[in-house]
Amino acid sequence: MSYYKCEFPNCDYESDELGSFDSHHIIPKSKGGSDRAFNRIRLCPNCHRKIYIEDFTGGIHSIKKDNSIIILGKIVSSDGDVLYYHKCSDNKEYYWFNNSRDEELVE
């Protein structure tokens, strides 16, 4: 079993090498986001390209596709992190529970 896993919803990518992942800032540093761990998620390079940031000019995050997600927030707890996001494919919001790898629709 690998030690590191991609934190993108429903991605099974894992590796023993931390260097095989990208560190994505939930709130971009250019928009005042922190460089601390609570504002970052670990993504494989393929999933990192799926992140869309509204009003972002230039780069991979300015391209909105059907499989894109917009990260709305991250909750850090001792029970595991929870990612709150919007799927562009169905225009709905979800929670992703990283410890159990379960996705739940926000009602």
Phi and psi in radians as a Rosetta constraint file:
Dihedral C 1 N 2 CA 2 C 2 CIRCULARHARMONIC -1.394 0.35
Dihedral N 2 CA 2 C 2 N 3 CIRCULARHARMONIC 2.680 0.35
Dihedral C 2 N 3 CA 3 C 3 CIRCULARHARMONIC -1.434 0.35
Dihedral N 3 CA 3 C 3 N 4 CIRCULARHARMONIC -0.608 0.35
Dihedral C 3 N 4 CA 4 C 4 CIRCULARHARMONIC -1.883 0.35
Dihedral N 4 CA 4 C 4 N 5 CIRCULARHARMONIC 2.470 0.35
Dihedral C 4 N 5 CA 5 C 5 CIRCULARHARMONIC -2.278 0.35
Dihedral N 5 CA 5 C 5 N 6 CIRCULARHARMONIC 2.583 0.35
Dihedral C 5 N 6 CA 6 C 6 CIRCULARHARMONIC -1.156 0.35
Dihedral N 6 CA 6 C 6 N 7 CIRCULARHARMONIC 2.393 0.35
Dihedral C 6 N 7 CA 7 C 7 CIRCULARHARMONIC -1.637 0.35
Dihedral N 7 CA 7 C 7 N 8 CIRCULARHARMONIC 0.144 0.35
Dihedral C 7 N 8 CA 8 C 8 CIRCULARHARMONIC -1.329 0.35
Dihedral N 8 CA 8 C 8 N 9 CIRCULARHARMONIC 2.393 0.35
Dihedral C 8 N 9 CA 9 C 9 CIRCULARHARMONIC -0.938 0.35
Dihedral N 9 CA 9 C 9 N 10 CIRCULARHARMONIC 2.304 0.35
Dihedral C 9 N 10 CA 10 C 10 CIRCULARHARMONIC 1.131 0.35
Dihedral N 10 CA 10 C 10 N 11 CIRCULARHARMONIC 0.329 0.35
Dihedral C 10 N 11 CA 11 C 11 CIRCULARHARMONIC -1.659 0.35
Dihedral N 11 CA 11 C 11 N 12 CIRCULARHARMONIC 2.341 0.35
Dihedral C 11 N 12 CA 12 C 12 CIRCULARHARMONIC -1.753 0.35
Dihedral N 12 CA 12 C 12 N 13 CIRCULARHARMONIC 0.113 0.35
Dihedral C 12 N 13 CA 13 C 13 CIRCULARHARMONIC -1.160 0.35
Dihedral N 13 CA 13 C 13 N 14 CIRCULARHARMONIC 2.309 0.35
Dihedral C 13 N 14 CA 14 C 14 CIRCULARHARMONIC -2.556 0.35
Dihedral N 14 CA 14 C 14 N 15 CIRCULARHARMONIC 2.748 0.35
Dihedral C 14 N 15 CA 15 C 15 CIRCULARHARMONIC -2.777 0.35
Dihedral N 15 CA 15 C 15 N 16 CIRCULARHARMONIC 2.710 0.35
Dihedral C 15 N 16 CA 16 C 16 CIRCULARHARMONIC -1.463 0.35
Dihedral N 16 CA 16 C 16 N 17 CIRCULARHARMONIC -0.191 0.35
Dihedral C 16 N 17 CA 17 C 17 CIRCULARHARMONIC -1.803 0.35
Dihedral N 17 CA 17 C 17 N 18 CIRCULARHARMONIC 1.947 0.35
Dihedral C 17 N 18 CA 18 C 18 CIRCULARHARMONIC -1.070 0.35
Dihedral N 18 CA 18 C 18 N 19 CIRCULARHARMONIC -0.541 0.35
Dihedral C 18 N 19 CA 19 C 19 CIRCULARHARMONIC -1.153 0.35
Dihedral N 19 CA 19 C 19 N 20 CIRCULARHARMONIC -0.201 0.35
Dihedral C 19 N 20 CA 20 C 20 CIRCULARHARMONIC -1.494 0.35
Dihedral N 20 CA 20 C 20 N 21 CIRCULARHARMONIC 0.079 0.35
Dihedral C 20 N 21 CA 21 C 21 CIRCULARHARMONIC -2.014 0.35
Dihedral N 21 CA 21 C 21 N 22 CIRCULARHARMONIC 2.747 0.35
Dihedral C 21 N 22 CA 22 C 22 CIRCULARHARMONIC -1.790 0.35
Dihedral N 22 CA 22 C 22 N 23 CIRCULARHARMONIC 2.608 0.35
Dihedral C 22 N 23 CA 23 C 23 CIRCULARHARMONIC -1.806 0.35
Dihedral N 23 CA 23 C 23 N 24 CIRCULARHARMONIC 1.952 0.35
Dihedral C 23 N 24 CA 24 C 24 CIRCULARHARMONIC -1.736 0.35
Dihedral N 24 CA 24 C 24 N 25 CIRCULARHARMONIC 2.288 0.35
Dihedral C 24 N 25 CA 25 C 25 CIRCULARHARMONIC -1.465 0.35
Dihedral N 25 CA 25 C 25 N 26 CIRCULARHARMONIC 2.121 0.35
Dihedral C 25 N 26 CA 26 C 26 CIRCULARHARMONIC -1.085 0.35
Dihedral N 26 CA 26 C 26 N 27 CIRCULARHARMONIC -0.910 0.35
Dihedral C 26 N 27 CA 27 C 27 CIRCULARHARMONIC -1.755 0.35
Dihedral N 27 CA 27 C 27 N 28 CIRCULARHARMONIC 2.006 0.35
Dihedral C 27 N 28 CA 28 C 28 CIRCULARHARMONIC -0.975 0.35
Dihedral N 28 CA 28 C 28 N 29 CIRCULARHARMONIC 2.534 0.35
Dihedral C 28 N 29 CA 29 C 29 CIRCULARHARMONIC -1.035 0.35
Dihedral N 29 CA 29 C 29 N 30 CIRCULARHARMONIC -0.582 0.35
Dihedral C 29 N 30 CA 30 C 30 CIRCULARHARMONIC -1.168 0.35
Dihedral N 30 CA 30 C 30 N 31 CIRCULARHARMONIC -0.285 0.35
Dihedral C 30 N 31 CA 31 C 31 CIRCULARHARMONIC -1.897 0.35
Dihedral N 31 CA 31 C 31 N 32 CIRCULARHARMONIC 0.335 0.35
Dihedral C 31 N 32 CA 32 C 32 CIRCULARHARMONIC 1.623 0.35
Dihedral N 32 CA 32 C 32 N 33 CIRCULARHARMONIC 0.140 0.35
Dihedral C 32 N 33 CA 33 C 33 CIRCULARHARMONIC -1.243 0.35
Dihedral N 33 CA 33 C 33 N 34 CIRCULARHARMONIC 2.617 0.35
Dihedral C 33 N 34 CA 34 C 34 CIRCULARHARMONIC -1.362 0.35
Dihedral N 34 CA 34 C 34 N 35 CIRCULARHARMONIC 2.737 0.35
Dihedral C 34 N 35 CA 35 C 35 CIRCULARHARMONIC -1.657 0.35
Dihedral N 35 CA 35 C 35 N 36 CIRCULARHARMONIC 0.103 0.35
Dihedral C 35 N 36 CA 36 C 36 CIRCULARHARMONIC -1.388 0.35
Dihedral N 36 CA 36 C 36 N 37 CIRCULARHARMONIC 2.831 0.35
Dihedral C 36 N 37 CA 37 C 37 CIRCULARHARMONIC -1.003 0.35
Dihedral N 37 CA 37 C 37 N 38 CIRCULARHARMONIC -0.579 0.35
Dihedral C 37 N 38 CA 38 C 38 CIRCULARHARMONIC -1.150 0.35
Dihedral N 38 CA 38 C 38 N 39 CIRCULARHARMONIC -0.299 0.35
Dihedral C 38 N 39 CA 39 C 39 CIRCULARHARMONIC -1.838 0.35
Dihedral N 39 CA 39 C 39 N 40 CIRCULARHARMONIC 0.211 0.35
Dihedral C 39 N 40 CA 40 C 40 CIRCULARHARMONIC -2.240 0.35
Dihedral N 40 CA 40 C 40 N 41 CIRCULARHARMONIC 2.618 0.35
Dihedral C 40 N 41 CA 41 C 41 CIRCULARHARMONIC -2.276 0.35
Dihedral N 41 CA 41 C 41 N 42 CIRCULARHARMONIC 2.653 0.35
Dihedral C 41 N 42 CA 42 C 42 CIRCULARHARMONIC -1.603 0.35
Dihedral N 42 CA 42 C 42 N 43 CIRCULARHARMONIC 2.136 0.35
Dihedral C 42 N 43 CA 43 C 43 CIRCULARHARMONIC -2.277 0.35
Dihedral N 43 CA 43 C 43 N 44 CIRCULARHARMONIC 2.529 0.35
Dihedral C 43 N 44 CA 44 C 44 CIRCULARHARMONIC -1.236 0.35
Dihedral N 44 CA 44 C 44 N 45 CIRCULARHARMONIC 2.710 0.35
Dihedral C 44 N 45 CA 45 C 45 CIRCULARHARMONIC -0.991 0.35
Dihedral N 45 CA 45 C 45 N 46 CIRCULARHARMONIC -0.614 0.35
Dihedral C 45 N 46 CA 46 C 46 CIRCULARHARMONIC -1.129 0.35
Dihedral N 46 CA 46 C 46 N 47 CIRCULARHARMONIC -0.806 0.35
Dihedral C 46 N 47 CA 47 C 47 CIRCULARHARMONIC -1.242 0.35
Dihedral N 47 CA 47 C 47 N 48 CIRCULARHARMONIC -0.550 0.35
Dihedral C 47 N 48 CA 48 C 48 CIRCULARHARMONIC -1.027 0.35
Dihedral N 48 CA 48 C 48 N 49 CIRCULARHARMONIC -0.595 0.35
Dihedral C 48 N 49 CA 49 C 49 CIRCULARHARMONIC -1.244 0.35
Dihedral N 49 CA 49 C 49 N 50 CIRCULARHARMONIC -0.223 0.35
Dihedral C 49 N 50 CA 50 C 50 CIRCULARHARMONIC -1.535 0.35
Dihedral N 50 CA 50 C 50 N 51 CIRCULARHARMONIC -0.139 0.35
Dihedral C 50 N 51 CA 51 C 51 CIRCULARHARMONIC -1.356 0.35
Dihedral N 51 CA 51 C 51 N 52 CIRCULARHARMONIC 2.243 0.35
Dihedral C 51 N 52 CA 52 C 52 CIRCULARHARMONIC -1.987 0.35
Dihedral N 52 CA 52 C 52 N 53 CIRCULARHARMONIC 2.348 0.35
Dihedral C 52 N 53 CA 53 C 53 CIRCULARHARMONIC -2.103 0.35
Dihedral N 53 CA 53 C 53 N 54 CIRCULARHARMONIC 2.050 0.35
Dihedral C 53 N 54 CA 54 C 54 CIRCULARHARMONIC -1.085 0.35
Dihedral N 54 CA 54 C 54 N 55 CIRCULARHARMONIC 2.526 0.35
Dihedral C 54 N 55 CA 55 C 55 CIRCULARHARMONIC 1.070 0.35
Dihedral N 55 CA 55 C 55 N 56 CIRCULARHARMONIC 0.433 0.35
Dihedral C 55 N 56 CA 56 C 56 CIRCULARHARMONIC -1.747 0.35
Dihedral N 56 CA 56 C 56 N 57 CIRCULARHARMONIC 2.253 0.35
Dihedral C 56 N 57 CA 57 C 57 CIRCULARHARMONIC -1.875 0.35
Dihedral N 57 CA 57 C 57 N 58 CIRCULARHARMONIC 2.211 0.35
Dihedral C 57 N 58 CA 58 C 58 CIRCULARHARMONIC 1.434 0.35
Dihedral N 58 CA 58 C 58 N 59 CIRCULARHARMONIC 2.681 0.35
Dihedral C 58 N 59 CA 59 C 59 CIRCULARHARMONIC 1.458 0.35
Dihedral N 59 CA 59 C 59 N 60 CIRCULARHARMONIC 3.111 0.35
Dihedral C 59 N 60 CA 60 C 60 CIRCULARHARMONIC -1.167 0.35
Dihedral N 60 CA 60 C 60 N 61 CIRCULARHARMONIC -0.451 0.35
Dihedral C 60 N 61 CA 61 C 61 CIRCULARHARMONIC -1.439 0.35
Dihedral N 61 CA 61 C 61 N 62 CIRCULARHARMONIC -0.019 0.35
Dihedral C 61 N 62 CA 62 C 62 CIRCULARHARMONIC -1.648 0.35
Dihedral N 62 CA 62 C 62 N 63 CIRCULARHARMONIC -0.014 0.35
Dihedral C 62 N 63 CA 63 C 63 CIRCULARHARMONIC -1.812 0.35
Dihedral N 63 CA 63 C 63 N 64 CIRCULARHARMONIC 2.044 0.35
Dihedral C 63 N 64 CA 64 C 64 CIRCULARHARMONIC -1.718 0.35
Dihedral N 64 CA 64 C 64 N 65 CIRCULARHARMONIC 2.168 0.35
Dihedral C 64 N 65 CA 65 C 65 CIRCULARHARMONIC -2.162 0.35
Dihedral N 65 CA 65 C 65 N 66 CIRCULARHARMONIC 3.006 0.35
Dihedral C 65 N 66 CA 66 C 66 CIRCULARHARMONIC -1.078 0.35
Dihedral N 66 CA 66 C 66 N 67 CIRCULARHARMONIC -0.575 0.35
Dihedral C 66 N 67 CA 67 C 67 CIRCULARHARMONIC -1.631 0.35
Dihedral N 67 CA 67 C 67 N 68 CIRCULARHARMONIC 0.190 0.35
Dihedral C 67 N 68 CA 68 C 68 CIRCULARHARMONIC -1.336 0.35
Dihedral N 68 CA 68 C 68 N 69 CIRCULARHARMONIC 2.699 0.35
Dihedral C 68 N 69 CA 69 C 69 CIRCULARHARMONIC -2.255 0.35
Dihedral N 69 CA 69 C 69 N 70 CIRCULARHARMONIC 2.674 0.35
Dihedral C 69 N 70 CA 70 C 70 CIRCULARHARMONIC -1.953 0.35
Dihedral N 70 CA 70 C 70 N 71 CIRCULARHARMONIC 2.054 0.35
Dihedral C 70 N 71 CA 71 C 71 CIRCULARHARMONIC -1.368 0.35
Dihedral N 71 CA 71 C 71 N 72 CIRCULARHARMONIC 2.182 0.35
Dihedral C 71 N 72 CA 72 C 72 CIRCULARHARMONIC -1.747 0.35
Dihedral N 72 CA 72 C 72 N 73 CIRCULARHARMONIC -0.396 0.35
Dihedral C 72 N 73 CA 73 C 73 CIRCULARHARMONIC 3.035 0.35
Dihedral N 73 CA 73 C 73 N 74 CIRCULARHARMONIC 2.983 0.35
Dihedral C 73 N 74 CA 74 C 74 CIRCULARHARMONIC -2.465 0.35
Dihedral N 74 CA 74 C 74 N 75 CIRCULARHARMONIC 2.307 0.35
Dihedral C 74 N 75 CA 75 C 75 CIRCULARHARMONIC -1.898 0.35
Dihedral N 75 CA 75 C 75 N 76 CIRCULARHARMONIC 2.158 0.35
Dihedral C 75 N 76 CA 76 C 76 CIRCULARHARMONIC -1.811 0.35
Dihedral N 76 CA 76 C 76 N 77 CIRCULARHARMONIC 2.171 0.35
Dihedral C 76 N 77 CA 77 C 77 CIRCULARHARMONIC -2.495 0.35
Dihedral N 77 CA 77 C 77 N 78 CIRCULARHARMONIC 2.928 0.35
Dihedral C 77 N 78 CA 78 C 78 CIRCULARHARMONIC -1.205 0.35
Dihedral N 78 CA 78 C 78 N 79 CIRCULARHARMONIC -0.335 0.35
Dihedral C 78 N 79 CA 79 C 79 CIRCULARHARMONIC -1.490 0.35
Dihedral N 79 CA 79 C 79 N 80 CIRCULARHARMONIC -0.089 0.35
Dihedral C 79 N 80 CA 80 C 80 CIRCULARHARMONIC 2.155 0.35
Dihedral N 80 CA 80 C 80 N 81 CIRCULARHARMONIC 2.729 0.35
Dihedral C 80 N 81 CA 81 C 81 CIRCULARHARMONIC -1.391 0.35
Dihedral N 81 CA 81 C 81 N 82 CIRCULARHARMONIC 2.619 0.35
Dihedral C 81 N 82 CA 82 C 82 CIRCULARHARMONIC -2.175 0.35
Dihedral N 82 CA 82 C 82 N 83 CIRCULARHARMONIC 2.206 0.35
Dihedral C 82 N 83 CA 83 C 83 CIRCULARHARMONIC -1.755 0.35
Dihedral N 83 CA 83 C 83 N 84 CIRCULARHARMONIC 2.320 0.35
Dihedral C 83 N 84 CA 84 C 84 CIRCULARHARMONIC -1.934 0.35
Dihedral N 84 CA 84 C 84 N 85 CIRCULARHARMONIC 2.147 0.35
Dihedral C 84 N 85 CA 85 C 85 CIRCULARHARMONIC -2.630 0.35
Dihedral N 85 CA 85 C 85 N 86 CIRCULARHARMONIC 2.914 0.35
Dihedral C 85 N 86 CA 86 C 86 CIRCULARHARMONIC -2.030 0.35
Dihedral N 86 CA 86 C 86 N 87 CIRCULARHARMONIC 2.220 0.35
Dihedral C 86 N 87 CA 87 C 87 CIRCULARHARMONIC -1.578 0.35
Dihedral N 87 CA 87 C 87 N 88 CIRCULARHARMONIC 2.197 0.35
Dihedral C 87 N 88 CA 88 C 88 CIRCULARHARMONIC -1.236 0.35
Dihedral N 88 CA 88 C 88 N 89 CIRCULARHARMONIC -0.428 0.35
Dihedral C 88 N 89 CA 89 C 89 CIRCULARHARMONIC -1.185 0.35
Dihedral N 89 CA 89 C 89 N 90 CIRCULARHARMONIC -0.640 0.35
Dihedral C 89 N 90 CA 90 C 90 CIRCULARHARMONIC -2.143 0.35
Dihedral N 90 CA 90 C 90 N 91 CIRCULARHARMONIC 0.054 0.35
Dihedral C 90 N 91 CA 91 C 91 CIRCULARHARMONIC 1.033 0.35
Dihedral N 91 CA 91 C 91 N 92 CIRCULARHARMONIC 0.652 0.35
Dihedral C 91 N 92 CA 92 C 92 CIRCULARHARMONIC -2.192 0.35
Dihedral N 92 CA 92 C 92 N 93 CIRCULARHARMONIC 2.830 0.35
Dihedral C 92 N 93 CA 93 C 93 CIRCULARHARMONIC -1.838 0.35
Dihedral N 93 CA 93 C 93 N 94 CIRCULARHARMONIC 2.548 0.35
Dihedral C 93 N 94 CA 94 C 94 CIRCULARHARMONIC -2.392 0.35
Dihedral N 94 CA 94 C 94 N 95 CIRCULARHARMONIC 2.802 0.35
Dihedral C 94 N 95 CA 95 C 95 CIRCULARHARMONIC -1.933 0.35
Dihedral N 95 CA 95 C 95 N 96 CIRCULARHARMONIC 2.463 0.35
Dihedral C 95 N 96 CA 96 C 96 CIRCULARHARMONIC -2.120 0.35
Dihedral N 96 CA 96 C 96 N 97 CIRCULARHARMONIC 2.039 0.35
Dihedral C 96 N 97 CA 97 C 97 CIRCULARHARMONIC -1.625 0.35
Dihedral N 97 CA 97 C 97 N 98 CIRCULARHARMONIC 1.859 0.35
Dihedral C 97 N 98 CA 98 C 98 CIRCULARHARMONIC -1.121 0.35
Dihedral N 98 CA 98 C 98 N 99 CIRCULARHARMONIC -0.628 0.35
Dihedral C 98 N 99 CA 99 C 99 CIRCULARHARMONIC -1.226 0.35
Dihedral N 99 CA 99 C 99 N 100 CIRCULARHARMONIC -0.648 0.35
Dihedral C 99 N 100 CA 100 C 100 CIRCULARHARMONIC -1.757 0.35
Dihedral N 100 CA 100 C 100 N 101 CIRCULARHARMONIC -0.159 0.35
Dihedral C 100 N 101 CA 101 C 101 CIRCULARHARMONIC 1.056 0.35
Dihedral N 101 CA 101 C 101 N 102 CIRCULARHARMONIC 0.614 0.35
Dihedral C 101 N 102 CA 102 C 102 CIRCULARHARMONIC -1.848 0.35
Dihedral N 102 CA 102 C 102 N 103 CIRCULARHARMONIC 2.504 0.35
Dihedral C 102 N 103 CA 103 C 103 CIRCULARHARMONIC -1.912 0.35
Dihedral N 103 CA 103 C 103 N 104 CIRCULARHARMONIC 2.434 0.35
Dihedral C 103 N 104 CA 104 C 104 CIRCULARHARMONIC -2.389 0.35
Dihedral N 104 CA 104 C 104 N 105 CIRCULARHARMONIC 2.274 0.35
Dihedral C 104 N 105 CA 105 C 105 CIRCULARHARMONIC -1.232 0.35
Dihedral N 105 CA 105 C 105 N 106 CIRCULARHARMONIC 2.361 0.35
Dihedral C 105 N 106 CA 106 C 106 CIRCULARHARMONIC -1.414 0.35
Dihedral N 106 CA 106 C 106 N 107 CIRCULARHARMONIC 2.128 0.35
